[in-house]
Amino acid sequence: MRPGKRIAAGDRIHFGHDQNSCFLGQLDATVIEKGEAGEALLGFDLSGPFLDEAMHAVGHIPLPPYIASKRDDDERDRSDYQTIYAREEGAVAAPTAGLHFTPELFAALDAKGIERRFVTLHVGAGTFLPVKTDDTADHKMHAETGSVSRETAEALNAAKARGGRIVAVGTTSLRLLESAARDDGRIEAWSGPTDIFITPGYRFRTADILMTNFHLPRSTLFMLVSAFSGLETMRSAYAHAIESRYRFYSYGDSSLLFRAETSDGR
């Protein structure tokens, strides 16, 4: 909620395009509780398909603030801010690394014999909250819901067994794979909430390569990529990106990161 300080539990919130008496394009909710970072739990007056219909009528595409503050969302954003392989509703933001993929790119990967498998993680707002604590152990990571199918888990394990490499597209995919992995690195079918918080020092068990966009400083996402490829590697990569005027964030450029080896060679 922004401004969150003006909102209290029990308050009523009205969503709608205008203030007329027609109920079409309006939605009401009650604030159930407030979190420490400005987030709020709302209880909507509608539920089920009626709530879905109202949200589609009243809601807007969740463009990042640095875009939404400069222009309104439009019809083109409905396709631009969505991966071509999206199937289920539930995420509050696009997994931005996936925005780079097109049918033509999929065809090129097929021609190279590169397999692809899909997982589902409903991105939550907590992913984008800045870390305000001096000690990362004091930062509370909000849970996100996801799933890895048995077929996907078996295919990834088979690829590793024959010496192949796993490329995770996006930090969301990587977090989910790590949530579904056992200590020995074997990936299992998995479904449920995960609040895994990956920081430097974490020992990765699944992906060998990570495709991801450029993230904000002091964010959990930058901590994750620093854990994956090493802090100095990421500092150099970001310095190069800034000097070369790469585009950052959701509609920005992408990077291909390789996992740093640990002292024992793993």
C-alpha positions in Angstrom: 0.0 0.0 0.0 1.2 3.5 -0.9 0.9 5.5 1.2 0.7 2.6 3.7 0.6 4.7 6.8 -2.8 6.1 6.1 -4.4 2.6 5.9 -5.5 0.7 9.0 -7.0 -2.7 9.6 -10.8 -2.5 9.2 -10.6 0.3 6.6 -12.7 -0.1 3.4 -11.0 0.4 0.0 -12.9 1.1 -3.2 -11.3 0.2 -6.5 -12.8 1.5 -9.8 -12.3 3.7 -12.8 -14.7 6.4 -11.6 -17.1 7.3 -8.8 -20.4 6.8 -10.5 -23.2 4.7 -9.1 -22.8 1.9 -11.6 -21.3 -1.3 -10.1 -19.6 -2.3 -13.3 -15.9 -1.7 -13.0 -15.9 -1.4 -9.2 -14.6 -3.6 -6.5 -14.6 -3.2 -2.7 -12.4 -4.7 0.0 -11.7 -4.6 3.7 -8.2 -4.3 5.1 -7.7 -7.5 7.2 -4.2 -6.8 8.5 -1.0 -4.8 7.6 2.5 -6.1 7.3 5.8 -4.5 8.4 6.9 -3.5 4.9 3.7 -1.7 3.8 1.9 -4.8 2.4 -1.7 -5.5 3.4 -4.0 -8.5 3.4 -7.4 -7.6 1.8 -10.7 -9.3 2.0 -12.7 -8.7 -1.2 -16.4 -8.5 -1.2 -16.5 -10.8 -4.3 -15.0 -14.3 -4.7 -14.4 -16.9 -7.3 -15.1 -16.1 -11.0 -16.9 -12.9 -9.9 -13.7 -11.6 -8.3 -11.6 -12.6 -11.3 -14.0 -10.7 -13.6 -13.9 -7.6 -11.5 -10.1 -7.6 -11.2 -9.8 -7.9 -15.0 -12.2 -5.0 -15.4 -10.7 -2.7 -12.7 -7.1 -3.9 -12.5 -4.1 -2.8 -14.5 -1.1 -4.7 -15.8 1.4 -4.6 -12.9 4.1 -2.7 -14.7 7.1 -1.7 -12.5 6.8 1.7 -10.8 9.6 3.2 -12.9 7.5 2.5 -16.0 4.0 3.1 -14.6 5.0 6.5 -13.2 5.8 7.7 -16.7 2.9 6.3 -18.7 -0.3 4.3 -18.5 -0.3 0.7 -19.4 -1.7 -0.1 -22.8 -2.9 -3.1 -24.8 0.6 -3.8 -26.1 1.8 -4.4 -22.5 -0.7 -7.3 -22.3 1.6 -9.2 -24.6 4.9 -7.5 -23.9 4.7 -8.0 -20.1 3.9 -11.7 -20.4 6.0 -14.7 -21.3 5.0 -16.7 -24.3 4.8 -19.9 -22.2 2.6 -18.5 -19.4 -0.2 -20.8 -18.5 -1.6 -20.1 -15.0 -2.7 -16.9 -13.3 -1.2 -16.1 -9.9 2.0 -14.1 -10.2 2.1 -10.4 -9.3 4.9 -9.7 -11.8 6.3 -11.3 -14.9 9.4 -13.5 -14.6 11.4 -11.0 -16.6 14.1 -13.3 -17.9 11.4 -15.2 -19.8 10.3 -12.1 -21.7 13.2 -12.5 -24.0 11.9 -15.8 -25.5 10.0 -15.9 -28.7 8.7 -18.7 -30.9 11.7 -18.1 -33.2 14.1 -18.5 -30.3 12.4 -21.7 -29.2 12.8 -23.0 -32.7 16.5 -22.1 -32.7 17.0 -24.0 -29.4 15.2 -27.0 -30.8 17.5 -27.0 -33.8 20.5 -27.1 -31.4 19.0 -30.0 -29.6 18.5 -28.0 -26.4 15.6 -29.4 -24.3 13.3 -27.3 -22.2 11.1 -28.0 -19.3 8.7 -25.9 -17.4 8.1 -25.1 -13.7 5.6 -22.8 -12.1 6.4 -20.2 -9.4 3.8 -17.4 -8.7 6.1 -14.4 -8.2 5.1 -12.5 -5.1 5.6 -8.8 -4.1 8.2 -9.8 -1.5 10.7 -10.7 -4.2 11.0 -7.0 -5.0 11.1 -5.6 -1.5 14.5 -4.0 -0.7 16.6 -5.4 2.2 16.6 -2.7 4.9 18.3 -4.7 7.6 22.1 -4.6 8.1 22.2 -8.4 8.7 20.5 -10.4 5.9 19.6 -13.0 8.6 17.1 -10.4 9.9 15.3 -10.0 6.5 12.0 -11.8 6.2 11.5 -13.4 2.8 7.9 -13.6 1.8 6.7 -17.0 0.7 5.7 -17.7 -2.9 3.8 -20.7 -4.2 5.2 -23.0 -6.9 5.3 -26.5 -8.3 7.7 -28.9 -10.1 6.0 -31.8 -11.9 7.3 -35.3 -11.6 8.0 -35.3 -15.4 10.1 -32.2 -15.2 12.0 -33.4 -12.2 12.8 -36.8 -13.9 13.9 -35.0 -17.1 16.3 -32.7 -15.2 17.8 -35.5 -13.2 18.3 -37.5 -16.4 20.0 -34.6 -18.1 22.4 -34.2 -15.2 23.1 -38.0 -15.1 24.2 -38.0 -18.7 26.5 -35.0 -18.2 24.2 -32.2 -19.4 23.8 -28.8 -17.8 20.7 -27.2 -16.4 20.1 -23.5 -17.5 17.6 -21.8 -15.2 15.7 -19.0 -16.9 15.2 -16.4 -14.2 15.8 -16.2 -10.5 12.3 -17.5 -9.9 13.0 -20.8 -11.7 16.3 -21.1 -9.8 14.7 -20.5 -6.4 12.1 -23.1 -7.2 14.6 -25.8 -8.3 16.6 -25.2 -5.2 13.4 -25.6 -3.1 12.7 -28.9 -4.8 16.2 -30.3 -4.5 17.5 -32.8 -2.0 20.9 -32.4 -0.3 22.5 -34.6 -2.9 21.2 -32.4 -5.7 18.4 -34.7 -6.9 15.3 -32.8 -7.9 12.0 -34.2 -6.7 8.4 -33.4 -7.7 7.4 -30.6 -5.4 4.5 -28.2 -4.7 3.8 -25.6 -2.1 5.1 -22.4 -0.6 8.8 -21.5 -0.5 10.5 -18.6 1.3 14.0 -19.7 0.4 16.4 -16.7 0.7 19.6 -17.2 -1.2 22.7 -15.1 -0.2 26.4 -15.4 -0.8 27.7 -18.6 0.8 24.8 -20.7 -0.3 25.7 -24.0 -2.0 23.7 -24.5 -5.2 22.6 -28.0 -6.0 20.7 -27.7 -9.3 21.4 -25.2 -12.1 24.7 -24.7 -13.8 23.8 -21.6 -15.7 21.4 -18.8 -15.0 19.8 -16.4 -17.5 18.5 -13.3 -15.7 18.0 -9.5 -16.1 19.9 -6.8 -14.2 18.5 -6.2 -10.7 18.4 -3.4 -8.2 21.2 -3.0 -5.6 20.3 -4.1 -2.0 17.7 -6.4 -3.5 17.3 -10.1 -2.7 17.7 -10.8 -6.4 21.1 -9.2 -6.6 22.2 -11.2 -3.5 21.1 -14.4 -5.3 23.1 -13.7 -8.5 26.1 -12.8 -6.3 25.7 -16.1 -4.6 25.5 -17.9 -7.9 28.4 -16.3 -9.8 30.4 -14.6 -7.1 30.2 -11.0 -5.8 33.3 -9.8 -7.7 32.1 -11.3 -10.9 28.7 -9.5 -10.5 30.4 -6.2 -9.7 32.4 -6.4 -12.9 29.4 -7.5 -14.9 27.3 -4.5 -13.6 30.2 -2.1 -14.1 30.3 -3.3 -17.7 26.5 -3.0 -18.1 26.5 0.5 -16.8 29.4 1.6 -19.0 27.8 0.0 -22.0 24.4 1.6 -21.2 22.6 -1.7 -20.9 18.9 -1.5 -20.0 18.1 -2.6 -16.5 15.0 -4.1 -14.9 11.9 -5.7 -16.4 12.1 -4.5 -20.0 15.8 -4.5 -19.9 18.7 -6.6 -21.2 19.7 -10.1 -20.0 22.8 -11.8 -18.9 24.0 -15.4 -18.9 25.7 -16.3 -15.7 27.8 -19.4 -14.9 27.9 -20.9 -11.5 31.1 -20.2 -9.6 33.0 -23.2 -8.4 33.4 -23.7 -4.7 36.7 -24.6 -3.0 35.9 -28.3 -3.3 35.3 -28.0 -7.0 31.5 -28.5 -6.8 
